[in-house]
Amino acid sequence: MPRGLVALAVGGFGIGLTEFLIAGLLPQVAASFAVSEAAAGRLISGYALSVAVGAIALTAATARLPRKHVLVGLVVLFVLGNLLSAIAPSYPVMLLGRIVAALCHGSFFGIGSLVARSLVAPERKSRAVAVMFAGLTVANVLGVPFGALVGERWGWRAAFWAVTVIGLLALAGIIAFVPRRAGERAGERVGETPPTEPAALTGLRAQLGAFRSGQVWLTLVATALGYGGMFGAFSYIAYTFTEVGGFSSADVAWLLMVYGVGLVVGNLIGGRAADHDRDRALVLALAGLTVTLALFGLLATSASASVVLVFLMGVFGFAGVPGMITRVTDYAHGAALAASANVSASNIGNALGAWAGGLAITAGLGYTAPLYVGAGIALTAVLVMTVAAHRARPAGREARESAVRR
């Protein structure tokens, strides 16, 4: 495994911790700054909004810069944001630190995915992206308990100091081990047929040209809907466990860890499957998520079934992530803006799913309703991805026939 890829995974782990650990620290932070629970909650919502904005804005602003230099700058921003949170003397400064740290999130994973795939042979590109995202999935498992444990023992500021140190380690690794021109291989002109490796599109105009590809838009829509399906259910899963499944509130933490382990497994399996037959793997992942959510709705009263299904929800929910990213960057011919747009699409999907699941509960349909809502959204993602795969086949066949003739 290239050491540069490990450095990217460490960066992903640190960014993931920053996103998730705050949930276990909110009571301490609120008490420390004497603010309400709702105000403390804005440390989470403000972060999410900044991720969506920063993914596009920072990628567009750095379009002409070498990708390694951009990654270094993003991790520096991440370190500064967490350092600001660790030393924050007041709530507004704490919120500012969260926003600064969040701005790098989307661009790091968007640009980092292009760099990651350039560090390995083309037939391993999805697995390389999966390795980078493994840091994020592990952080999902460890983030909340890590924050709660460190915060309880040494105070909430210690958790942000720890993440700052992780960021510095990632920064040193990226500087030392990521090649100077990583992720900047030349490719073919933008179109519907992907090249072997992504092009080094520079300049905002050239990167925006990548969005002329219908396949790019289909992939972004499928990404948003896939995430929407999963988070339509996941946003209210604690209520499903306690109000339907009969679990206690104390059980929710380990059940969420089961889900997190599913994310890790799904990410690694999905990366390998996407390198074998990407479009088929994506359709199967989304179909598996649809079936899992529907079965979860039917069997939520069974404790044993709930444990198995929440694990499978994590597996299928994240199995499509590596393939979606390599797919959108292939058809965008390496445009970093498209890769970051994929991260923004996932956050839009999160918001869509949570909103739709909340509407179902408000309508009095019960705490299994978000599972069915999620299944419906995921089914739409299956249809979109099936259309995208069907439209891609003629282009791929023509490219192969042209290569044979040459």
C-alpha positions in Angstrom: 0.0 0.0 0.0 1.5 3.4 -1.0 2.5 5.4 2.1 0.8 8.5 0.5 -2.5 6.5 0.6 -2.0 5.8 4.3 -1.4 9.5 4.9 -4.7 10.3 3.1 -6.5 7.7 5.2 -5.1 9.3 8.4 -6.4 12.7 7.1 -9.8 11.2 6.5 -9.8 9.7 10.0 -9.1 13.1 11.5 -11.8 14.8 9.5 -14.3 12.1 10.4 -13.5 12.4 14.1 -14.1 16.2 13.9 -17.5 15.6 12.3 -18.7 12.9 14.7 -17.1 13.4 18.1 -19.0 16.7 18.9 -22.2 14.7 19.4 -20.8 13.1 22.5 -19.5 16.4 23.8 -22.5 18.7 23.3 -23.6 18.7 27.0 -20.1 19.6 28.2 -19.7 22.3 25.6 -23.1 23.8 26.3 -22.3 23.9 30.0 -18.9 25.4 29.4 -20.2 28.3 27.4 -23.5 28.6 29.2 -25.6 28.2 26.0 -28.7 26.2 25.3 -28.8 22.7 23.8 -30.2 24.2 20.6 -27.3 26.7 20.4 -24.8 23.8 21.0 -26.5 21.8 18.3 -25.5 24.5 15.8 -22.0 23.3 16.2 -23.2 20.2 14.2 -25.6 21.9 11.7 -23.1 24.7 11.1 -20.5 22.2 10.3 -22.7 20.3 7.9 -23.7 23.5 6.0 -20.0 24.6 5.8 -19.1 21.2 4.3 -21.6 21.6 1.5 -20.5 25.2 0.8 -16.7 24.6 1.2 -16.7 21.5 -1.1 -17.6 23.6 -4.1 -16.1 27.0 -3.2 -12.6 25.9 -2.2 -12.3 23.4 -5.1 -13.3 26.1 -7.5 -10.9 28.6 -6.0 -8.0 26.3 -6.2 -8.7 24.8 -9.6 -5.3 25.9 -11.1 -3.1 24.8 -8.2 -1.3 21.5 -7.9 -3.4 19.0 -6.1 -0.8 18.1 -3.6 -0.4 21.8 -2.6 -4.2 22.1 -2.3 -4.3 19.0 0.0 -1.6 20.5 2.2 -3.5 23.8 2.4 -6.7 22.0 3.3 -5.2 20.0 6.1 -3.6 23.2 7.4 -7.1 24.7 7.5 -8.3 21.6 9.3 -5.6 21.9 11.9 -6.2 25.6 12.5 -10.0 25.0 12.8 -9.6 22.3 15.5 -6.9 24.3 17.3 -9.3 27.3 17.4 -12.0 25.0 18.8 -9.6 23.6 21.4 -8.6 27.1 22.7 -12.0 28.8 22.1 -12.6 31.4 24.9 -16.3 31.8 23.8 -19.1 30.1 21.9 -18.8 32.3 18.8 -15.1 31.4 18.5 -15.9 27.8 19.0 -18.5 28.0 16.2 -15.9 29.8 14.0 -13.4 27.0 14.6 -16.0 24.4 13.6 -16.8 26.3 10.4 -13.1 26.7 9.5 -12.5 22.9 10.0 -15.6 22.0 8.0 -14.6 24.1 5.0 -11.8 21.6 4.1 -14.0 18.5 4.5 -15.6 18.2 1.0 -12.6 19.4 -1.0 -10.3 17.0 0.9 -12.3 14.0 0.0 -13.0 15.2 -3.5 -9.4 16.1 -4.4 -8.0 13.4 -2.2 -10.0 10.7 -4.1 -8.3 11.9 -7.4 -4.9 11.8 -5.7 -5.6 8.4 -4.1 -6.5 6.7 -7.4 -3.4 8.1 -9.1 -1.2 6.3 -6.5 -2.2 2.8 -7.7 -2.7 0.9 -11.0 -5.9 1.9 -12.9 -7.6 -1.5 -12.1 -7.3 -0.7 -8.3 -8.6 2.9 -8.4 -11.9 2.2 -6.5 -10.0 0.2 -3.8 -7.6 3.1 -3.4 -10.5 5.4 -2.8 -12.0 2.9 -0.4 -8.7 2.9 1.6 -8.9 6.7 1.9 -12.5 6.6 3.0 -11.7 3.8 5.5 -10.4 6.6 7.8 -13.8 8.2 7.6 -15.7 5.0 8.2 -13.5 4.1 11.2 -14.1 7.6 12.6 -17.8 7.0 12.3 -17.5 3.9 14.6 -15.1 5.6 17.1 -16.0 9.3 16.8 -18.9 9.5 19.4 -17.4 7.1 22.0 -14.0 8.7 21.5 -15.3 12.2 22.1 -17.4 11.0 25.1 -14.5 9.1 26.7 -11.8 11.7 26.3 -14.2 14.5 27.2 -15.3 12.8 30.4 -11.7 12.0 31.5 -9.8 15.1 30.4 -12.5 17.6 29.3 -14.0 18.4 25.9 -11.0 20.6 24.9 -8.7 17.6 25.1 -10.7 15.8 22.3 -10.0 18.7 19.9 -6.3 18.8 20.9 -6.2 15.1 20.0 -7.8 15.7 16.6 -5.3 18.6 16.1 -2.4 16.2 16.6 -3.9 13.7 14.2 -4.2 16.5 11.6 -0.5 17.4 12.1 0.4 13.7 11.5 -1.7 13.6 8.3 -0.1 16.9 7.2 3.4 15.5 7.7 2.5 12.3 5.9 1.0 14.1 2.9 4.0 16.4 2.6 6.5 13.5 2.9 4.8 10.7 1.0 2.3 12.1 -1.6 4.2 12.6 -4.9 4.5 16.2 -6.1 2.3 15.7 -9.2 -0.1 13.1 -7.8 -3.5 13.2 -9.4 -2.5 15.3 -12.4 -2.1 12.7 -15.2 -3.3 13.7 -18.6 -6.5 12.2 -20.0 -8.8 12.6 -23.0 -11.1 15.4 -23.7 -14.4 15.7 -21.7 -17.2 13.6 -23.1 -19.4 10.6 -22.4 -16.6 8.0 -22.6 -14.3 7.9 -19.7 -10.5 7.8 -20.2 -8.2 5.3 -18.5 -7.1 7.9 -16.0 -8.6 11.3 -15.2 -7.4 14.4 -16.9 -5.7 17.3 -15.2 -8.4 19.8 -15.9 -7.3 23.2 -14.7 -9.1 26.5 -14.5 -12.7 27.0 -13.5 -14.0 27.1 -17.1 -12.5 23.7 -17.9 -13.8 22.1 -14.7 -17.3 23.5 -15.3 -17.1 21.9 -18.8 -17.0 18.5 -17.1 -20.7 19.0 -16.1 -21.7 18.8 -19.8 -21.6 15.0 -19.3 -25.0 13.5 -18.7 -23.3 10.6 -16.9 -21.8 13.1 -14.3 -25.3 14.4 -13.5 -26.8 10.9 -13.3 -24.1 9.8 -10.9 -24.5 12.9 -8.7 -28.3 12.3 -8.6 -27.8 8.6 -7.7 -25.3 9.6 -5.0 -27.8 12.1 -3.5 -30.6 9.6 -3.6 -28.5 6.7 -2.2 -27.4 8.8 0.8 -31.0 10.2 1.1 -32.3 6.7 1.4 -29.8 5.7 4.1 -30.1 8.9 6.2 -33.9 9.0 5.8 -33.8 5.9 8.0 -30.7 6.5 10.0 -31.6 10.0 11.3 -34.4 8.5 13.4 -33.0 5.0 14.0 -32.6 5.7 17.8 -36.4 6.1 18.0 -36.9 3.0 16.0 -34.7 1.0 18.3 -36.3 2.3 21.5 -39.9 2.9 20.6 -40.4 -0.1 18.2 -37.6 -2.6 18.9 -37.8 -2.4 22.7 -34.1 -1.5 23.2 -33.1 0.7 26.1 -31.5 4.1 25.5 -28.2 2.6 26.7 -28.3 0.0 23.9 -28.4 2.7 21.2 -24.6 3.4 21.5 -23.5 -0.2 20.7 -26.1 -0.6 18.0 -24.7 2.5 16.3 -21.3 0.9 16.5 -22.7 -2.2 14.8 -23.9 0.1 12.1 -20.4 1.8 11.9 -18.7 -1.6 11.5 -21.1 -2.2 8.6 -19.9 1.0 7.0 -16.3 -0.1 7.3 -17.0 -3.5 5.8 -19.2 -2.1 3.0 -16.6 0.5 2.1 -13.9 -2.2 1.6 -16.2 -4.7 -0.2 -17.6 -1.9 -2.4 -14.2 -0.7 -3.5 -13.1 -4.2 -4.6 -16.4 -4.9 -6.3 -16.3 -1.6 -8.2 -12.9 -2.4 -9.6 -14.4 -5.6 -11.0 -17.7 -4.3 -12.5 -18.5 -0.9 -11.2 -21.9 -0.2 -12.6 -23.2 -3.6 -11.6 -21.7 -3.2 -8.1 -23.4 0.2 -7.7 -26.8 -1.1 -8.8 -26.5 -4.1 -6.5 -25.4 -1.9 -3.5 -28.4 0.4 -3.9 -30.8 -2.5 -4.4 -29.4 -4.2 -1.3 -30.0 -1.0 0.6 -33.6 -0.8 -0.6 -34.4 -4.4 0.4 -32.6 -4.0 3.8 -34.6 -0.9 4.7 -37.9 -2.4 3.7 -37.2 -5.6 5.7 -36.1 -3.4 8.6 -39.4 -1.7 8.6 -41.2 -5.1 8.6 -39.0 -6.7 11.3 -38.2 -3.7 13.5 -40.0 -5.3 16.5 -37.5 -8.2 16.5 -34.3 -7.4 18.5 -32.2 -9.9 16.7 -33.4 -8.9 13.3 -32.7 -5.3 14.1 -29.0 -6.0 14.9 -28.5 -7.9 11.7 -30.3 -5.3 9.5 -28.6 -2.2 11.0 -25.3 -3.9 10.2 -26.5 -4.6 6.6 -27.8 -1.1 6.4 -24.2 0.1 7.0 -22.8 -2.4 4.5 -25.0 -1.5 1.6 -25.2 2.1 2.5 -21.5 2.7 2.1 -20.7 0.0 -0.5 -21.5 2.3 -3.3 -19.3 5.3 -2.1 -15.9 4.3 -3.7 -17.6 3.4 -7.0 -19.7 6.6 -7.2 -16.6 8.7 -6.7 -14.5 7.0 -9.3 -17.5 7.0 -11.7 -18.1 10.7 -11.4 -14.4 11.5 -11.8 -14.0 9.2 -14.8 -16.9 10.8 -16.7 -15.7 14.3 -15.5 -12.2 13.4 -16.7 -10.5 14.2 -13.5 -12.3 17.5 -12.7 -11.8 18.0 -9.0 -14.9 20.2 -8.9 -17.0 17.2 -9.9 -15.4 15.0 -7.2 -16.2 17.7 -4.6 -19.7 18.1 -6.1 -20.2 14.4 -5.3 -19.5 15.1 -1.6 -21.9 18.0 -1.7 -24.5 15.7 -3.4 -24.2 13.3 -0.5 -24.8 16.1 2.0 -27.8 17.3 0.1 -29.1 13.7 0.1 -28.5 13.5 3.9 -30.7 16.6 4.4 -33.4 15.4 1.9 -33.6 12.0 3.7 -33.8 13.5 7.2 -36.4 16.0 6.1 -38.6 13.3 4.4 -38.3 10.9 7.3 -39.2 13.6 9.7 -42.3 14.4 7.7 -43.4 10.8 7.9 -43.1 10.8 11.7 -44.9 14.2 11.9 -47.7 12.7 9.8 -48.3 10.1 12.5 -47.0 7.2 10.5 -44.9 5.8 13.3 -41.2 5.3 13.9 -40.8 2.6 11.2 -42.0 5.1 8.6 -38.5 6.6 8.0 -37.3 3.1 7.0 -40.0 2.8 4.4 -39.3 6.4 3.2 -35.6 5.6 3.0 -36.4 2.4 1.0 -38.5 4.5 -1.5 -35.7 7.0 -2.0 -33.1 4.2 -2.4 -35.4 2.5 -4.9 -35.4 5.7 -6.9 -31.6 5.7 -6.8 -31.6 2.1 -8.2 -33.7 3.3 -11.1 -31.4 6.3 -11.8 -28.3 4.1 -11.6 -29.8 1.5 -13.8 -30.5 4.2 -16.5 -26.9 5.5 -16.1 -25.5 2.0 -16.5 -27.7 1.3 -19.5 -26.7 4.6 -21.2 -23.0 3.9 -20.5 -22.9 0.6 -22.2 -23.0 1.8 -25.9 -20.3 4.4 -25.2 -18.1 1.7 -23.6 -18.7 -0.7 -26.4 -17.9 1.9 -29.1 -14.6 2.8 -27.3 -13.5 -0.9 -27.1 -14.4 -1.4 -30.8 -12.5 1.7 -31.8 -9.5 0.5 -29.8 -9.6 -2.9 -31.6 -9.7 -1.2 -35.0 -6.7 1.0 -34.1 
